[in-house]
Amino acid sequence: MSTRKPNLESSIYLGSDGWWHGRVTMGVKPDGGPDRRHRRAKTEAAVTKKVRELEKLRDEGRATKAGRKPTVEQWMDTYLTTIASLKLKPRSLDDYWSKTRNDIVPGVGKHRLDKLAPEHLEVMYAAMLEKGRAPSHVVKVHRILSRALKIAHRRRLITENVATLVDPPSVDETEANPFSREESKAFLAAAAAKRPSFMRWAIGVGMGFRQGEALGLRWQYVDLEQGLFHPAWQLQRLTWRHGCKNAHACGARLHRFEPCPAECSTHKGYKRGCPQPCTKTCRRHASTCPERKGGGLAFTRPKTKKSQQPVPIPPPFVPYLLAHRAKQDEQRQAAGELWEECGAVFTRPDGRPLDPRADWAEFKELLDEAGISDRRQHDGSRHTAGTILNELGIDMPTIMEILRHTQISQTRRYVKGRSELSREAMRRMGEAFMPGPDPVSETRTETDSTRAARARRRRKIR
């Protein structure tokens, strides 16, 4: 049996082992030798079908490259190290690594890339849900794996991205719980009474700045004359990276290759339970590297260009910002040589930027002081700003510009929740459909002995 191309020949024969064998010439290897693939089956018809399928992939240019395919674990390491790292933001890359180590590698890491099947992913997702992982977490894992397999398919390491054949679990959208106007005033009153960082919370609640944007705001990007904030940077805590040549050897004393015992006391308080054991080629533990780099608190660019667009400062905010800058100058003089200048609008007493963890803890304390029920910090900033702007009658495109969203559908999700406009609209709807209560006279009340009542009884009798 041969193909249309004269130099690409295939053959089928019955072997001495009782199996039917097929060999297909796919082309030429990088070293110049012929690239021949082998297929076998119990019957001639079965092996012929396999050979035909392989020839079709070859002729359509969809055949995988020659050589042994890597495992999922090996490919994820290659993908995150040399491919995704060139495109993803540092925090996103950290998240990819975390979910790869803790979920993908333990679930399907040992499977060869070209042998990975949809059933393997479905079993992994079901096991994750059974362990208590949130459906949103499973969906993120699915997206990370799907992107990695997409690159593998594009490079002809696999014939198909099996992640596209699997439906991840459905995720219910998290219901926003923004502050009401009264709660917003109570929250800011609590901040103004005891906190030197009052303006940090005024910007978060009143302008909808994200935590990283508020903490990363620097004076050189604050134009008080024009009344504009330029959120060109954000403050984030990044994971340390090794600066040494041999990351595996650098973290040798911290490697832990065996899983924790059933009754582990070391990680008893961990929210996610015991961490996964190290892999044989583990390159983690960079925080102890003598030449570590790229970690800790750092100013980074926002994810999208839309997020960097200038935002008008409410005129009542300007005097408070001037007072805040004057107070910061006093702190700088008091600290003297201990002051570490970073240019941030909101700093610690020694000039360093505020720690996001301490900022989150302060938010929770202010909720208690203001008598507000517990909620996410995002609800108390961006969702609150979007909802109150909507209640003030601001149109959606304008709210979209203030919150710097790329799509108006995203803005609509931010103005859900309690809305004075909705309540007012339904009040007017009720008045339009339902008759109001009959007015009651103060001087006369109709009874059965009234003249009208006697007339109605006469009509009924007739």
C-alpha positions as CSV (number, residue, x, y, z in Angstrom):
1,M,0.0,0.0,0.0
2,S,1.4,3.4,-0.9
3,T,0.3,7.0,-0.7
4,R,0.0,9.5,-3.5
5,K,3.5,10.9,-2.7
6,P,6.0,8.6,-4.3
7,N,8.6,9.0,-1.5
8,L,6.1,8.5,1.4
9,E,5.4,4.8,1.5
10,S,3.4,2.7,3.9
11,S,3.5,-1.0,4.5
12,I,1.3,-3.6,6.3
13,Y,2.4,-7.1,7.1
14,L,1.7,-10.0,9.5
15,G,4.5,-10.4,12.0
16,S,5.8,-13.5,13.6
17,D,4.2,-12.5,16.8
18,G,0.7,-13.0,15.3
19,W,0.0,-9.3,15.2
20,W,-0.6,-7.2,12.1
21,H,1.9,-4.3,11.8
22,G,1.8,-1.1,9.8
23,R,4.6,1.3,9.1
24,V,4.0,4.8,7.7
25,T,6.7,7.1,6.4
26,M,5.9,10.6,7.7
27,G,8.8,12.6,6.3
28,V,12.3,13.3,7.3
29,K,13.7,13.8,10.9
30,P,15.7,16.8,11.8
31,D,18.9,14.6,11.6
32,G,18.1,13.7,8.0
33,G,16.8,10.2,8.6
34,P,13.4,8.9,7.7
35,D,10.6,9.5,10.1
36,R,8.6,6.2,10.2
37,R,5.7,5.5,12.6
38,H,4.5,2.1,13.7
39,R,1.0,0.9,14.3
40,R,-0.2,-2.7,15.2
41,A,-3.5,-4.5,15.6
42,K,-5.0,-8.0,15.9
43,T,-6.5,-7.9,12.4
44,E,-5.5,-6.6,9.0
45,A,-8.6,-4.4,8.8
46,A,-7.9,-2.8,12.2
47,V,-4.2,-2.0,11.4
48,T,-5.3,-0.7,7.9
49,K,-7.6,1.7,9.6
50,K,-4.9,3.0,11.9
51,V,-2.5,3.4,9.0
52,R,-5.1,5.4,7.0
53,E,-5.7,7.7,10.0
54,L,-2.0,8.3,10.4
55,E,-1.6,9.0,6.7
56,K,-4.5,11.5,6.8
57,L,-2.9,13.4,9.7
58,R,0.4,13.5,7.7
59,D,-1.2,14.7,4.5
60,E,-3.2,17.4,6.4
61,G,-0.1,18.6,8.3
62,R,-1.6,17.7,11.6
63,A,0.7,14.8,12.6
64,T,2.6,15.1,15.8
65,K,6.4,15.6,15.7
66,A,8.7,12.5,16.0
67,G,10.1,11.5,19.3
68,R,8.8,10.5,22.7
69,K,6.2,13.0,24.1
70,P,6.7,14.6,27.5
71,T,4.5,14.0,30.4
72,V,1.9,16.6,31.5
73,E,4.2,17.5,34.4
74,Q,7.2,18.0,32.1
75,W,5.2,20.0,29.6
76,M,3.7,22.3,32.2
77,D,7.2,23.0,33.5
78,T,8.3,23.9,30.0
79,Y,5.2,26.0,29.3
80,L,5.4,28.0,32.5
81,T,9.2,28.5,32.4
82,T,9.8,29.5,28.8
83,I,6.4,30.4,27.2
84,A,3.9,31.8,29.7
85,S,6.6,33.7,31.6
86,L,7.0,35.9,28.5
87,K,3.4,37.0,28.5
88,L,1.8,36.8,31.9
89,K,2.0,39.4,34.7
90,P,4.0,38.3,37.7
91,R,1.0,37.7,39.9
92,S,-0.8,35.7,37.2
93,L,2.3,33.6,36.6
94,D,2.5,32.9,40.4
95,D,-1.1,31.7,40.3
96,Y,-0.4,29.4,37.3
97,W,2.5,27.9,39.1
98,S,0.5,27.4,42.3
99,K,-2.4,25.6,40.6
100,T,0.0,23.5,38.5
101,R,1.9,22.3,41.6
102,N,-1.1,21.7,43.8
103,D,-3.7,20.4,41.4
104,I,-2.5,19.6,37.8
105,V,0.6,17.7,38.6
106,P,-0.9,15.5,41.4
107,G,-4.0,14.9,39.2
108,V,-2.7,14.2,35.7
109,G,1.0,15.0,35.8
110,K,2.2,11.4,35.2
111,H,0.2,10.9,32.0
112,R,2.1,11.3,28.7
113,L,0.9,14.3,26.9
114,D,-0.3,12.5,23.8
115,K,-2.1,9.8,26.0
116,L,-4.1,12.3,28.0
117,A,-7.8,11.7,27.6
118,P,-10.9,13.7,28.5
119,E,-11.8,11.1,31.2
120,H,-8.5,11.9,33.0
121,L,-9.5,15.5,33.3
122,E,-13.1,14.7,34.4
123,V,-11.8,12.4,37.2
124,M,-9.4,15.1,38.3
125,Y,-12.1,17.8,38.5
126,A,-14.4,15.5,40.4
127,A,-11.7,14.7,42.9
128,M,-11.0,18.4,43.4
129,L,-14.6,19.1,44.1
130,E,-14.8,16.2,46.5
131,K,-11.9,17.6,48.4
132,G,-13.7,20.9,48.9
133,R,-12.3,23.0,46.1
134,A,-14.6,25.7,44.9
135,P,-16.1,25.3,41.4
136,S,-14.4,28.6,40.4
137,H,-11.0,27.2,41.4
138,V,-11.6,24.1,39.3
139,V,-12.6,26.3,36.3
140,K,-9.3,28.3,36.7
141,V,-7.3,25.0,36.7
142,H,-9.2,23.9,33.6
143,R,-8.3,27.2,31.8
144,I,-4.6,27.0,32.7
145,L,-4.4,23.4,31.5
146,S,-6.4,24.2,28.3
147,R,-4.0,27.1,27.4
148,A,-1.0,24.8,27.9
149,L,-2.5,22.1,25.8
150,K,-3.4,24.7,23.1
151,I,0.3,25.6,22.7
152,A,1.2,21.9,22.7
153,H,-1.3,21.3,19.9
154,R,0.0,24.3,18.0
155,R,3.5,22.9,18.1
156,R,2.3,19.5,17.0
157,L,3.1,17.7,20.2
158,I,-0.5,16.4,20.3
159,T,-3.2,16.0,17.7
160,E,-6.0,17.5,19.8
161,N,-6.5,19.6,22.8
162,V,-8.5,17.3,25.0
163,A,-9.5,20.1,27.4
164,T,-11.8,21.4,24.7
165,L,-13.8,18.2,25.0
166,V,-14.4,18.6,28.7
167,D,-17.1,20.8,30.3
168,P,-15.8,22.3,33.6
169,P,-18.2,22.7,36.5
170,S,-20.6,25.7,36.3
171,V,-19.8,28.6,38.5
172,D,-22.4,30.8,40.2
173,E,-21.5,34.4,40.0
174,T,-20.6,35.8,43.4
175,E,-23.3,38.2,44.6
176,A,-22.0,41.6,45.2
177,N,-22.6,43.2,48.6
178,P,-21.8,46.9,48.3
179,F,-22.1,49.5,51.1
180,S,-25.3,51.5,51.2
181,R,-24.9,55.3,51.3
182,E,-25.5,55.2,55.1
183,E,-22.9,52.4,55.5
184,S,-20.4,54.3,53.3
185,K,-20.7,57.4,55.5
186,A,-20.4,55.3,58.7
187,F,-17.3,53.5,57.3
188,L,-15.6,56.8,56.4
189,A,-16.6,58.4,59.7
190,A,-14.9,55.5,61.5
191,A,-11.8,56.0,59.3
192,A,-11.7,59.7,59.9
193,A,-12.0,59.4,63.6
194,K,-9.1,57.2,64.4
195,R,-7.1,56.4,61.3
196,P,-4.3,58.5,59.6
197,S,-5.1,56.7,56.4
198,F,-8.6,58.3,56.0
199,M,-8.0,59.4,52.4
200,R,-6.9,55.9,51.4
201,W,-10.4,54.7,52.2
202,A,-12.1,57.8,50.8
203,I,-10.4,57.0,47.4
204,G,-11.3,53.3,47.6
205,V,-15.0,53.9,48.5
206,G,-15.6,57.2,46.7
207,M,-13.7,56.5,43.5
208,G,-13.7,52.7,43.3
209,F,-9.9,52.2,43.3
210,R,-8.7,48.6,43.7
211,Q,-6.5,47.9,46.7
212,G,-3.3,47.6,44.6
213,E,-4.2,50.9,42.7
214,A,-4.8,52.8,45.9
215,L,-1.7,51.6,47.7
216,G,0.4,52.0,44.5
217,L,-0.7,55.6,43.9
218,R,2.4,57.9,43.9
219,W,2.5,61.7,44.2
220,Q,4.1,62.2,40.8
221,Y,0.9,60.7,39.3
222,V,-1.4,63.0,41.2
223,D,-2.2,66.2,39.4
224,L,-4.0,68.4,42.0
225,E,-4.1,71.4,39.6
226,Q,-6.0,69.6,36.9
227,G,-7.8,67.4,39.4
228,L,-6.7,64.1,38.0
229,F,-5.4,60.7,39.3
230,H,-3.2,58.8,37.0
231,P,-3.3,55.1,38.2
232,A,-0.2,54.1,36.2
233,W,1.1,51.7,38.9
234,Q,-0.2,49.3,41.5
235,L,1.4,47.8,44.6
236,Q,1.6,44.0,44.7
237,R,3.3,41.3,46.8
238,L,5.3,39.1,44.4
239,T,6.8,35.7,44.9
240,W,10.6,35.6,45.1
241,R,12.6,34.0,42.3
242,H,16.0,32.3,42.5
243,G,18.9,34.4,41.3
244,C,21.4,31.5,41.6
245,K,22.4,29.1,38.9
246,N,21.1,25.9,40.5
247,A,17.7,26.5,42.1
248,H,17.2,22.9,43.0
249,A,20.4,22.7,45.0
250,C,19.8,26.1,46.6
251,G,16.7,24.8,48.3
252,A,18.0,21.4,49.1
253,R,17.5,21.7,52.9
254,L,13.9,22.7,52.5
255,H,12.8,20.0,50.0
256,R,10.2,17.7,51.3
257,F,9.5,14.7,49.1
258,E,7.2,12.7,51.3
259,P,3.5,13.7,52.0
260,C,2.5,14.8,55.5
261,P,1.2,12.2,57.9
262,A,-2.6,11.8,58.4
263,E,-2.6,13.8,61.6
264,C,-0.2,16.6,60.6
265,S,0.2,19.2,63.3
266,T,2.6,21.4,61.4
267,H,0.0,22.6,58.9
268,K,-3.1,22.2,61.1
269,G,-4.0,25.9,60.8
270,Y,-3.5,26.0,57.0
271,K,-6.7,27.0,55.2
272,R,-5.9,24.7,52.2
273,G,-4.5,21.9,54.3
274,C,-1.0,20.4,53.9
275,P,1.0,21.5,50.9
276,Q,1.9,19.1,48.2
277,P,5.3,17.4,48.4
278,C,8.2,18.7,46.3
279,T,8.8,17.3,42.9
280,K,12.1,15.6,42.1
281,T,13.2,18.7,40.2
282,C,11.7,21.2,42.7
283,R,13.0,24.8,42.1
284,R,11.0,26.5,44.9
285,H,12.0,27.9,48.2
286,A,13.4,31.0,46.5
287,S,12.7,33.2,49.6
288,T,15.8,31.8,51.2
289,C,18.0,32.2,48.2
290,P,21.0,34.5,48.9
291,E,20.6,36.0,45.5
292,R,16.8,36.1,45.4
293,K,15.1,38.7,43.1
294,G,11.8,40.0,41.9
295,G,9.8,39.3,45.1
296,G,8.3,41.2,48.0
297,L,6.3,44.4,47.7
298,A,6.8,45.9,44.2
299,F,5.2,48.5,42.0
300,T,3.8,46.9,38.9
301,R,1.8,48.0,35.8
302,P,-1.9,47.3,35.8
303,K,-3.1,44.4,33.7
304,T,-4.8,46.5,31.0
305,K,-4.1,49.9,29.4
306,K,-7.7,50.9,30.2
307,S,-6.9,50.6,33.9
308,Q,-4.2,53.3,33.5
309,Q,-6.6,56.0,32.2
310,P,-6.7,59.1,34.3
311,V,-9.7,59.6,36.7
312,P,-11.1,63.0,37.8
313,I,-10.6,63.8,41.5
314,P,-13.8,64.9,43.2
315,P,-13.2,68.6,44.1
316,P,-14.1,68.1,47.9
317,F,-11.2,65.5,48.0
318,V,-8.5,68.1,47.1
319,P,-8.2,69.9,50.5
320,Y,-8.0,66.6,52.3
321,L,-5.2,65.4,49.9
322,L,-3.3,68.6,50.6
323,A,-3.6,68.1,54.3
324,H,-2.6,64.5,53.9
325,R,0.6,65.5,52.0
326,A,1.4,68.1,54.6
327,K,1.1,65.5,57.4
328,Q,3.3,63.1,55.4
329,D,6.0,65.9,55.2
330,E,5.9,66.1,59.0
331,Q,6.4,62.4,59.2
332,R,9.4,62.6,56.8
333,Q,11.0,65.2,58.9
334,A,10.4,63.3,62.2
335,A,11.8,60.1,60.8
336,G,15.0,61.7,59.5
337,E,17.5,59.2,58.2
338,L,15.1,56.3,58.9
339,W,12.7,57.6,56.2
340,E,12.7,55.3,53.1
341,E,11.4,57.3,50.2
342,C,9.1,55.5,47.7
343,G,7.0,58.4,46.6
344,A,3.7,56.7,47.5
345,V,0.7,58.7,48.6
346,F,0.0,56.3,51.5
347,T,2.9,55.1,53.5
348,R,4.0,53.8,56.8
349,P,5.6,56.1,59.4
350,D,9.0,55.3,58.0
351,G,8.1,56.0,54.4
352,R,7.7,52.5,53.1
353,P,4.5,51.6,51.2
354,L,1.6,50.1,53.1
355,D,1.5,46.3,53.3
356,P,-1.6,45.0,51.6
357,R,-2.1,42.5,54.4
358,A,-2.2,45.2,57.0
359,D,-4.5,47.2,54.7
360,W,-6.9,44.3,54.6
361,A,-6.8,43.8,58.4
362,E,-7.5,47.6,58.8
363,F,-10.5,47.3,56.5
364,K,-11.9,44.5,58.7
365,E,-11.4,46.6,61.9
366,L,-13.2,49.5,60.3
367,L,-16.2,47.3,59.5
368,D,-16.5,46.4,63.2
369,E,-16.1,49.9,64.3
370,A,-18.7,51.2,61.9
371,G,-21.1,48.3,62.8
372,I,-21.2,47.0,59.2
373,S,-21.5,43.3,58.5
374,D,-18.5,41.4,57.2
375,R,-17.9,41.5,53.4
376,R,-15.1,41.5,50.8
377,Q,-12.8,44.5,50.4
378,H,-13.8,44.6,46.7
379,D,-17.4,45.0,47.7
380,G,-16.5,48.0,49.9
381,S,-14.7,49.8,47.1
382,R,-15.4,49.1,43.5
383,H,-18.9,47.6,43.9
384,T,-19.8,50.4,46.3
385,A,-18.6,53.1,44.0
386,G,-20.4,51.6,40.9
387,T,-23.7,51.1,42.8
388,I,-23.8,54.6,44.3
389,L,-22.9,56.2,41.0
390,N,-25.8,54.4,39.5
391,E,-28.1,55.5,42.3
392,L,-27.1,59.1,41.6
393,G,-28.4,58.7,38.1
394,I,-25.0,58.4,36.3
395,D,-25.3,56.5,33.0
396,M,-23.5,53.2,32.4
397,P,-20.9,54.5,29.9
398,T,-19.8,57.2,32.4
399,I,-19.5,54.6,35.2
400,M,-17.5,52.4,32.9
401,E,-15.0,55.2,32.3
402,I,-14.7,56.0,36.0
403,L,-14.1,52.3,37.0
404,R,-12.0,51.9,33.9
405,H,-13.6,48.7,32.6
406,T,-13.0,47.4,29.2
407,Q,-16.5,46.1,28.6
408,I,-19.8,47.7,29.7
409,S,-21.1,44.2,30.6
410,Q,-18.5,44.1,33.3
411,T,-19.7,47.5,34.6
412,R,-23.3,46.2,34.8
413,R,-22.1,43.4,37.2
414,Y,-20.6,46.1,39.4
415,V,-23.9,48.0,39.9
416,K,-26.0,45.0,41.0
417,G,-27.2,44.9,44.6
418,R,-29.1,47.4,46.6
419,S,-30.2,50.3,44.3
420,E,-32.3,53.2,45.4
421,L,-33.3,53.6,41.7
422,S,-34.8,50.1,41.7
423,R,-36.8,50.8,44.8
424,E,-38.1,54.1,43.5
425,A,-39.0,52.6,40.2
426,M,-41.0,49.8,41.8
427,R,-42.7,52.3,44.1
428,R,-43.9,54.2,41.1
429,M,-44.9,50.9,39.4
430,G,-47.1,50.0,42.3
431,E,-48.8,53.4,42.3
432,A,-49.5,53.0,38.6
433,F,-51.3,49.6,39.0
434,M,-52.7,49.4,42.5
435,P,-55.5,51.8,43.6
436,G,-54.7,53.8,46.7
437,P,-56.7,53.3,50.0
438,D,-60.1,54.9,50.2
439,P,-60.0,58.2,52.0
440,V,-61.6,58.0,55.4
441,S,-63.7,61.0,56.5
442,E,-63.1,62.3,59.9
443,T,-66.7,63.6,60.4
444,R,-68.7,60.8,58.9
445,T,-68.3,57.1,58.6
446,E,-70.6,55.1,56.3
447,T,-72.6,52.4,58.1
448,D,-75.4,50.1,57.2
449,S,-77.9,52.7,58.3
450,T,-76.8,55.3,55.7
451,R,-79.1,56.3,52.9
452,A,-76.8,54.7,50.2
453,A,-76.7,51.4,52.1
454,R,-80.5,51.3,52.3
455,A,-80.8,51.9,48.6
456,R,-78.4,49.0,47.8
457,R,-80.4,46.6,50.0
458,R,-83.6,47.6,48.2
459,R,-82.1,46.8,44.8
460,K,-81.0,43.4,46.0
461,I,-84.5,42.6,47.3
462,R,-86.1,43.5,44.0
